[in-house]
Amino acid sequence: MTGSGKGRQRLSNSQETSGFQPRGATGLPGVLALPDFRRLWIGQIFSQLADKFYIILMVYLIAQTWVGSTPEANPALAEAASAMRLELPENRAQMITLLATGIYVANTIPAMLLGTVAGAWADRWPKRGVMVASNGLRALLVMLAPLCLLEGPSWLGLSWGYWGLVAMTFMESVLTQFFAPAEQAAMPLLVPGELLLPANSLYQATSMAATILGFALGDPVLRLLHKLLAAIGIGGGEFLLLPFCYGMAALVISSLQLQEPPRQPRSSSLWEEIGEGLQVLRERPSVRNAMLHLVLLYSLLAALYVLAISLAASIASLGPTRFGTLLAMSGLGLAAGALAVAQLGHRFHRRHLASAGLATIACSLVLLGQLRGNLSGTLLLCVVLGIGASLLAIPAQTTIQEDTPEDQRGKVFGLQNNMINIALSLPLVLAGTLVSSYGLLPVLWTLAGIALLAALAEKPWQRS
């Protein structure tokens, strides 16, 4: 993998196109001193919080509108279950989960299928325009949600409004696929090469914080807005949060001073451009290896999402339904590790950071199996695992940004998003099946063995 010294030896494309001069400040202070990066970062915060609030709002509407106090209280749901040859869930929580699955699927399909295509289109258009349009259109789209509560025809026992929410979620996810590669490709244009590592560290920490806070605060904030506006005679206060967040993201990003190289007219087709993105992976081993690291990491984390249920079930004070506590601790570790990499990561070769991160993950997985049932030990190991993940993810993302040609970044980041979403999906199915068949401990050891082999493949004993 490309070393950290490479970024210090030469000015990146972003410095040449945006007129950056090397600054005395390093780490997080140096990154936060860049006004346009701050704008992009604030836009990311609003956009990522909105993505989490969106899921919370969908579940809130399902619970309030389509699920009664008991499953039997809604004859339409009984009809739907009969039409799909499913047994009606025994309690309200299970019914909400069943209907929310449709929202999850609609949100996942574009992420798995459209990332590469959206990345290629993002290279054809101005990146600031893509980011602003994506957030602006999402703000307008979610304003249609109240219409889905109106009476109308039914299909499979559910009103048209539920299927309207599913369709709206699909379109919202499509727009997200355009925003993500444009955002990732814009960062090297705003940040000097020597500050890319702390910039990615801050982004990673912010992403984890948005995930934890978004899911934790989403429901209380929605209910608070509903009550506050209801108190002054205005209904539907819960529908204001998403347009506000997406709208603020669009507004802040629209003020970016983003200088992009002139775009030459393209005679190649969209599929030829996607092939150009694959060619980058073939020709640049550093980009290919970094992307493989990210795919491996997200596969391990996806498996952990399933294994966390069994780990939590072995702890008397938690139980299987509180597995989210373990995931939150992993997120806390990842955020803490990201901040540490931002300040100290430039002192180490990225290959050594990657091997240290993989080895840390491997040791954590082994010890999690040995300390099953121990609450404090399990929580601590989840934090350590998150720190290991940050040592692997942040240098890999920085390497992809540095070593990918500017006119190919959208395609490469779109391909990256495709591969990561697939990496997140497959282990969710396989891990649960393997645990059911062989038990938790063998699966943890297998995952630890894969991580350890990947750490050794980096040859950390060699000098940089």
DAWO-V570251 format. One record per residue. N is the residue number from 1. RES is the residue in three letters. PSI is psi in whole degrees, -180 to 180 (999 if undefined). OMEGA is omega as a letter, one per 40 degrees, with the letter a starting at -180 (* if undefined). Layout:
BEGIN
N;RES;PSI;OMEGA + N;RES;PSI;OMEGA
END
This chain:
BEGIN
1;MET;153;a + 2;THR;137;a + 3;GLY;161;a + 4;SER;-24;i + 5;GLY;-23;a + 6;LYS;-40;a + 7;GLY;-26;a + 8;ARG;-20;a + 9;GLN;-18;a + 10;ARG;155;i + 11;LEU;140;i + 12;SER;170;i + 13;ASN;-33;a + 14;SER;-36;i + 15;GLN;-38;a + 16;GLU;-39;a + 17;THR;-26;a + 18;SER;0;i + 19;GLY;26;i + 20;PHE;147;i + 21;GLN;143;i + 22;PRO;137;a + 23;ARG;159;i + 24;GLY;-37;a + 25;ALA;140;i + 26;THR;176;i + 27;GLY;-151;a + 28;LEU;-41;i + 29;PRO;-39;i + 30;GLY;-40;i + 31;VAL;-47;a + 32;LEU;-13;i + 33;ALA;-8;a + 34;LEU;112;a + 35;PRO;-43;a + 36;ASP;-33;i + 37;PHE;-40;i + 38;ARG;-40;i + 39;ARG;-44;i + 40;LEU;-40;a + 41;TRP;-45;i + 42;ILE;-39;i + 43;GLY;-40;i + 44;GLN;-42;a + 45;ILE;-50;a + 46;PHE;-43;a + 47;SER;-44;a + 48;GLN;-38;i + 49;LEU;-41;i + 50;ALA;-40;i + 51;ASP;-40;a + 52;LYS;-42;i + 53;PHE;-31;a + 54;TYR;-48;a + 55;ILE;-42;i + 56;ILE;-43;i + 57;LEU;-42;i + 58;MET;-45;i + 59;VAL;-40;i + 60;TYR;-46;a + 61;LEU;-39;i + 62;ILE;-45;a + 63;ALA;-38;a + 64;GLN;-28;a + 65;THR;-42;a + 66;TRP;-5;i + 67;VAL;124;i + 68;GLY;-167;i + 69;SER;-29;i + 70;THR;156;i + 71;PRO;-35;a + 72;GLU;-18;a + 73;ALA;-12;a + 74;ASN;97;a + 75;PRO;-27;i + 76;ALA;-38;i + 77;LEU;-37;i + 78;ALA;-39;i + 79;GLU;-41;i + 80;ALA;-45;i + 81;ALA;-39;i + 82;SER;-41;a + 83;ALA;-35;a + 84;MET;8;i + 85;ARG;44;i + 86;LEU;149;i + 87;GLU;138;a + 88;LEU;128;i + 89;PRO;150;a + 90;GLU;-23;a + 91;ASN;171;a + 92;ARG;-40;a + 93;ALA;-41;i + 94;GLN;-36;i + 95;MET;-41;i + 96;ILE;-43;i + 97;THR;-41;a + 98;LEU;-47;a + 99;LEU;-33;i + 100;ALA;-24;i + 101;THR;-37;i + 102;GLY;-38;i + 103;ILE;-44;a + 104;TYR;-43;a + 105;VAL;-45;i + 106;ALA;-31;i + 107;ASN;-27;a + 108;THR;-37;a + 109;ILE;-50;i + 110;PRO;-35;i + 111;ALA;-33;a + 112;MET;-29;a + 113;LEU;-29;a + 114;LEU;-3;a + 115;GLY;-47;a + 116;THR;-43;i + 117;VAL;-45;i + 118;ALA;-36;i + 119;GLY;-40;i + 120;ALA;-41;i + 121;TRP;-36;a + 122;ALA;-28;i + 123;ASP;-22;a + 124;ARG;-22;a + 125;TRP;159;i + 126;PRO;132;a + 127;LYS;-39;i + 128;ARG;-42;i + 129;GLY;-39;i + 130;VAL;-45;a + 131;MET;-42;i + 132;VAL;-46;a + 133;ALA;-40;a + 134;SER;-49;a + 135;ASN;-39;i + 136;GLY;-44;i + 137;LEU;-35;i + 138;ARG;-37;i + 139;ALA;-42;i + 140;LEU;-39;a + 141;LEU;-45;a + 142;VAL;-15;i + 143;MET;-12;i + 144;LEU;-9;a + 145;ALA;-42;a + 146;PRO;-28;i + 147;LEU;-26;a + 148;CYS;-9;i + 149;LEU;-5;i + 150;LEU;152;i + 151;GLU;148;i + 152;GLY;-173;a + 153;PRO;161;a + 154;SER;157;i + 155;TRP;128;a + 156;LEU;36;i + 157;GLY;1;a + 158;LEU;144;a + 159;SER;162;a + 160;TRP;-27;a + 161;GLY;-39;i + 162;TYR;-46;i + 163;TRP;-28;i + 164;GLY;-40;i + 165;LEU;-38;i + 166;VAL;-46;i + 167;ALA;-40;i + 168;MET;-39;i + 169;THR;-40;i + 170;PHE;-47;a + 171;MET;-38;i + 172;GLU;-40;i + 173;SER;-36;i + 174;VAL;-46;i + 175;LEU;-34;i + 176;THR;-35;a + 177;GLN;-27;i + 178;PHE;-36;a + 179;PHE;-44;a + 180;ALA;-53;a + 181;PRO;-33;i + 182;ALA;-41;i + 183;GLU;-46;a + 184;GLN;-37;a + 185;ALA;-22;a + 186;ALA;-27;a + 187;MET;-45;i + 188;PRO;-18;i + 189;LEU;-15;a + 190;LEU;-19;a + 191;VAL;131;i + 192;PRO;154;a + 193;GLY;-39;a + 194;GLU;-10;i + 195;LEU;4;a + 196;LEU;-38;a + 197;LEU;-52;i + 198;PRO;-31;i + 199;ALA;-44;i + 200;ASN;-33;i + 201;SER;-45;i + 202;LEU;-40;i + 203;TYR;-42;a + 204;GLN;-44;i + 205;ALA;-41;i + 206;THR;-40;i + 207;SER;-44;i + 208;MET;-41;i + 209;ALA;-41;i + 210;ALA;-38;i + 211;THR;-47;a + 212;ILE;-51;a + 213;LEU;-38;a + 214;GLY;-47;a + 215;PHE;-30;a + 216;ALA;-40;a + 217;LEU;-13;a + 218;GLY;-54;a + 219;ASP;-47;i + 220;PRO;-40;a + 221;VAL;-42;i + 222;LEU;-45;a + 223;ARG;-37;i + 224;LEU;-45;i + 225;LEU;-40;i + 226;HIS;-45;a + 227;LYS;-41;a + 228;LEU;-44;a + 229;LEU;-32;i + 230;ALA;-31;a + 231;ALA;-24;i + 232;ILE;18;i + 233;GLY;17;i + 234;ILE;124;i + 235;GLY;163;i + 236;GLY;30;i + 237;GLY;-27;a + 238;GLU;-18;a + 239;PHE;-3;a + 240;LEU;-23;a + 241;LEU;-47;a + 242;LEU;-48;i + 243;PRO;-36;i + 244;PHE;-48;a + 245;CYS;-49;i + 246;TYR;-39;i + 247;GLY;-41;i + 248;MET;-39;i + 249;ALA;-45;i + 250;ALA;-42;a + 251;LEU;-46;a + 252;VAL;-44;a + 253;ILE;-28;i + 254;SER;-19;a + 255;SER;3;i + 256;LEU;139;i + 257;GLN;82;a + 258;LEU;111;a + 259;GLN;111;a + 260;GLU;147;i + 261;PRO;148;i + 262;PRO;140;a + 263;ARG;130;i + 264;GLN;147;i + 265;PRO;138;a + 266;ARG;130;i + 267;SER;-10;a + 268;SER;156;i + 269;SER;169;i + 270;LEU;-41;a + 271;TRP;-32;i + 272;GLU;-36;i + 273;GLU;-38;i + 274;ILE;-39;i + 275;GLY;-34;i + 276;GLU;-37;i + 277;GLY;-41;i + 278;LEU;-33;i + 279;GLN;-34;i + 280;VAL;-42;i + 281;LEU;-36;a + 282;ARG;-37;a + 283;GLU;-20;a + 284;ARG;95;a + 285;PRO;-34;a + 286;SER;-41;i + 287;VAL;-43;a + 288;ARG;-47;a + 289;ASN;-40;i + 290;ALA;-40;i + 291;MET;-38;i + 292;LEU;-37;i + 293;HIS;-43;a + 294;LEU;-41;i + 295;VAL;-44;i + 296;LEU;-45;a + 297;LEU;-49;a + 298;TYR;-27;i + 299;SER;-44;i + 300;LEU;-42;i + 301;LEU;-38;i + 302;ALA;-41;i + 303;ALA;-37;i + 304;LEU;-32;i + 305;TYR;-39;a + 306;VAL;-45;a + 307;LEU;-27;a + 308;ALA;-30;i + 309;ILE;-46;i + 310;SER;-38;i + 311;LEU;-44;i + 312;ALA;-35;a + 313;ALA;-27;a + 314;SER;-5;a + 315;ILE;118;a + 316;ALA;-37;a + 317;SER;-7;i + 318;LEU;-73;a + 319;GLY;162;a + 320;PRO;-29;a + 321;THR;-11;a + 322;ARG;31;i + 323;PHE;-22;i + 324;GLY;-26;i + 325;THR;-42;i + 326;LEU;-40;i + 327;LEU;-37;i + 328;ALA;-38;i + 329;MET;-37;i + 330;SER;-41;i + 331;GLY;-38;i + 332;LEU;-42;i + 333;GLY;-40;i + 334;LEU;-41;i + 335;ALA;-43;i + 336;ALA;-43;i + 337;GLY;-36;i + 338;ALA;-41;i + 339;LEU;-36;i + 340;ALA;-42;i + 341;VAL;-36;i + 342;ALA;-38;a + 343;GLN;-32;a + 344;LEU;-11;a + 345;GLY;-29;a + 346;HIS;-13;a + 347;ARG;-12;a + 348;PHE;151;i + 349;HIS;141;a + 350;ARG;-30;i + 351;ARG;-37;i + 352;HIS;-38;i + 353;LEU;-43;a + 354;ALA;-46;a + 355;SER;-38;i + 356;ALA;-41;i + 357;GLY;-44;i + 358;LEU;-42;i + 359;ALA;-38;i + 360;THR;-43;i + 361;ILE;-44;a + 362;ALA;-48;i + 363;CYS;-40;a + 364;SER;-42;a + 365;LEU;-41;i + 366;VAL;-47;a + 367;LEU;-30;i + 368;LEU;-38;i + 369;GLY;-37;a + 370;GLN;-29;a + 371;LEU;24;i + 372;ARG;135;i + 373;GLY;-14;i + 374;ASN;111;a + 375;LEU;-55;a + 376;SER;-41;i + 377;GLY;-41;a + 378;THR;-43;i + 379;LEU;-43;i + 380;LEU;-43;a + 381;LEU;-33;i + 382;CYS;-39;i + 383;VAL;-45;a + 384;VAL;-40;i + 385;LEU;-41;i + 386;GLY;-38;i + 387;ILE;-43;i + 388;GLY;-39;i + 389;ALA;-38;a + 390;SER;-35;i + 391;LEU;-27;i + 392;LEU;-44;a + 393;ALA;-45;a + 394;ILE;-47;i + 395;PRO;-36;i + 396;ALA;-46;a + 397;GLN;-39;i + 398;THR;-41;i + 399;THR;-42;i + 400;ILE;-42;a + 401;GLN;-40;a + 402;GLU;-42;a + 403;ASP;-1;i + 404;THR;129;i + 405;PRO;145;a + 406;GLU;-40;a + 407;ASP;-1;i + 408;GLN;-1;a + 409;ARG;-42;a + 410;GLY;-44;i + 411;LYS;-45;a + 412;VAL;-42;i + 413;PHE;-34;i + 414;GLY;-44;i + 415;LEU;-41;i + 416;GLN;-46;i + 417;ASN;-39;i + 418;ASN;-51;a + 419;MET;-39;a + 420;ILE;-40;i + 421;ASN;-37;i + 422;ILE;-41;i + 423;ALA;-30;i + 424;LEU;-26;a + 425;SER;-48;a + 426;LEU;-47;a + 427;PRO;-26;i + 428;LEU;-34;i + 429;VAL;-47;a + 430;LEU;-41;a + 431;ALA;-44;i + 432;GLY;-40;i + 433;THR;-44;a + 434;LEU;-39;i + 435;VAL;-41;i + 436;SER;-35;a + 437;SER;-40;a + 438;TYR;-11;a + 439;GLY;167;a + 440;LEU;-45;a + 441;LEU;-49;i + 442;PRO;-35;a + 443;VAL;-42;i + 444;LEU;-43;i + 445;TRP;-40;i + 446;THR;-46;i + 447;LEU;-39;i + 448;ALA;-39;i + 449;GLY;-41;i + 450;ILE;-45;i + 451;ALA;-40;a + 452;LEU;-42;i + 453;LEU;-41;i + 454;ALA;-36;i + 455;ALA;-42;i + 456;LEU;-31;i + 457;ALA;-20;i + 458;GLU;-8;a + 459;LYS;61;a + 460;PRO;-17;a + 461;TRP;-15;i + 462;GLN;144;i + 463;ARG;150;a + 464;SER;999;*
END
